[in-house]
Amino acid sequence: MHELAICLALLDQVEGIVREQQAKRVRGLVLRIGPLAGVETEALQRAYSVASAGTSAAQAQLLIERSSVRIRCLECAVETEVPGHRLLCGACGSWHIRVVSGDELLLVRVDLDRELVDHV
């Protein structure tokens, strides 16, 4: 299950943000995942609850935003939104395209509890 590996990498990044911002804990996370990212969102949610145990994000809510697939045609230069399984230009039907969005897995926001951490 590569979703667990994704969660571990995500939490490593989040823990770095927590240290940098000297926060006490994470309240919530927002991820943006495209249909072409190859990530099963339900499996990611389950993996997150396991991976976050014992971290500053253990009680944080994970919200997932789904993005759409947008392509730019290399023949007619039109940018269109398409279903993830049909990567053809919406204007001319060409398959000579470049994916503009829809393959991303982005950490969009980290909501922190900014109470000062005691440094003893």
MARZA-815066 format. One line per field, with one value per residue (C-alpha): residue number from 0; x, y, z. Coordinates in nm, 3 decimals. Layout:
N
n = NUM, ...
px = X, ...
py = Y, ...
pz = Z, ...
//
This chain:
120
n = 0, 1, 2, 3, 4, 5, 6, 7, 8, 9, 10, 11, 12, 13, 14, 15, 16, 17, 18, 19, 20, 21, 22, 23, 24, 25, 26, 27, 28, 29, 30, 31, 32, 33, 34, 35, 36, 37, 38, 39, 40, 41, 42, 43, 44, 45, 46, 47, 48, 49, 50, 51, 52, 53, 54, 55, 56, 57, 58, 59, 60, 61, 62, 63, 64, 65, 66, 67, 68, 69, 70, 71, 72, 73, 74, 75, 76, 77, 78, 79, 80, 81, 82, 83, 84, 85, 86, 87, 88, 89, 90, 91, 92, 93, 94, 95, 96, 97, 98, 99, 100, 101, 102, 103, 104, 105, 106, 107, 108, 109, 110, 111, 112, 113, 114, 115, 116, 117, 118, 119
px = 0.000, 0.189, -0.064, 0.109, 0.443, 0.275, 0.137, 0.474, 0.639, 0.356, 0.384, 0.762, 0.700, 0.430, 0.653, 0.915, 0.657, 0.551, 0.914, 0.981, 0.668, 0.721, 0.363, 0.216, 0.014, -0.161, -0.534, -0.593, -0.439, -0.572, -0.444, -0.532, -0.526, -0.587, -0.748, -0.424, -0.209, -0.255, -0.370, -0.671, -0.822, -1.003, -0.682, -0.496, -0.747, -0.704, -0.326, -0.324, -0.493, -0.223, 0.075, -0.022, -0.043, 0.213, 0.282, 0.177, -0.087, -0.245, -0.573, -0.566, -0.843, -0.729, -0.938, -0.893, -0.982, -1.021, -0.889, -1.002, -0.797, -0.705, -0.507, -0.354, -0.362, -0.024, -0.194, -0.463, -0.334, -0.678, -0.692, -0.988, -1.113, -1.154, -1.257, -0.950, -0.987, -1.019, -0.706, -0.814, -0.846, -1.200, -1.177, -1.014, -0.997, -0.618, -0.428, -0.119, -0.175, 0.006, -0.151, -0.188, -0.351, -0.501, -0.184, -0.093, -0.069, -0.023, -0.017, -0.236, -0.272, -0.156, -0.363, -0.149, -0.218, 0.021, 0.030, 0.389, 0.579, 0.756, 1.136, 1.266
py = 0.000, 0.306, 0.534, 0.457, 0.567, 0.885, 0.953, 0.898, 1.143, 1.392, 1.371, 1.417, 1.740, 1.848, 1.779, 2.004, 2.281, 2.231, 2.266, 2.565, 2.746, 2.635, 2.511, 2.282, 2.056, 2.031, 2.097, 2.006, 1.932, 1.993, 1.789, 1.841, 1.519, 1.482, 1.178, 1.101, 1.104, 0.731, 0.770, 0.591, 0.855, 0.608, 0.409, 0.735, 0.831, 0.491, 0.506, 0.858, 0.749, 0.483, 0.695, 1.002, 0.816, 0.957, 1.269, 1.630, 1.561, 1.266, 1.452, 1.656, 1.626, 1.534, 1.698, 1.596, 1.825, 1.661, 1.850, 1.812, 1.707, 1.996, 1.953, 2.184, 2.071, 2.082, 2.119, 2.384, 2.531, 2.513, 2.426, 2.214, 2.014, 1.647, 1.327, 1.154, 0.855, 1.055, 1.257, 1.406, 1.772, 1.894, 2.130, 1.930, 1.574, 1.546, 1.315, 1.538, 1.703, 1.815, 1.762, 2.099, 1.972, 1.657, 1.461, 1.653, 1.552, 1.878, 1.979, 2.288, 2.395, 2.305, 2.451, 2.479, 2.534, 2.823, 2.819, 2.855, 2.535, 2.518, 2.504, 2.363
pz = 0.000, -0.121, 0.053, 0.383, 0.237, 0.110, 0.459, 0.622, 0.380, 0.430, 0.809, 0.789, 0.598, 0.845, 1.147, 0.989, 0.957, 1.320, 1.437, 1.211, 1.332, 1.693, 1.706, 1.967, 1.739, 1.403, 1.390, 1.029, 0.692, 0.343, 0.048, -0.318, -0.516, -0.887, -1.047, -1.233, -0.915, -0.863, -0.504, -0.356, -0.125, 0.103, 0.152, 0.216, 0.489, 0.658, 0.630, 0.773, 1.095, 1.144, 1.034, 1.238, 1.571, 1.812, 1.602, 1.648, 1.381, 1.564, 1.627, 1.306, 1.053, 0.703, 0.432, 0.071, -0.218, -0.557, -0.857, -1.214, -1.515, -1.742, -2.061, -2.321, -2.680, -2.853, -3.191, -3.139, -2.806, -2.642, -2.271, -2.162, -1.867, -1.951, -1.775, -1.628, -1.857, -2.182, -2.248, -2.579, -2.671, -2.607, -2.906, -3.186, -3.049, -3.077, -2.846, -2.865, -2.530, -2.214, -1.872, -1.698, -1.378, -1.239, -1.162, -0.847, -0.484, -0.296, 0.068, 0.039, 0.402, 0.752, 1.036, 1.348, 1.716, 1.768, 2.148, 2.250, 2.304, 2.639, 2.595, 2.922
//
